[in-house]
Amino acid sequence: MEKEIGKITHIFDKIDVGILELSSALQVGDTIHVLGNSTDFEQIIDSIQVEHQNIDKAKKGDIVGIKLSEKAKVGDKIYLK
């Protein structure tokens, strides 16, 4: 069963990076499901960044950047698989 862990608050289109506001923990190696009105894909988290620094784990309340494997939109929800 999937658990909602955050949402996309900003997209950097040119580098395919999404900024996530987390409501639960996320770590490198996790599989997420990105879901929105016109968005629906899964991907494995390869890296997480906070202020341009790579981290292995992020906790509830963190605002992080992740590389997206497909196009997404602001407001899309992030679910942990």
Secondary structure, 3 states (H helix, E strand, C coil): CCEEEEEEEEEEHHHCEEEEEECCCEECCCEEEEECCCCEEEEECCCEEECCEEECEECCCCEEEEECCCCCCCCCEEEEC
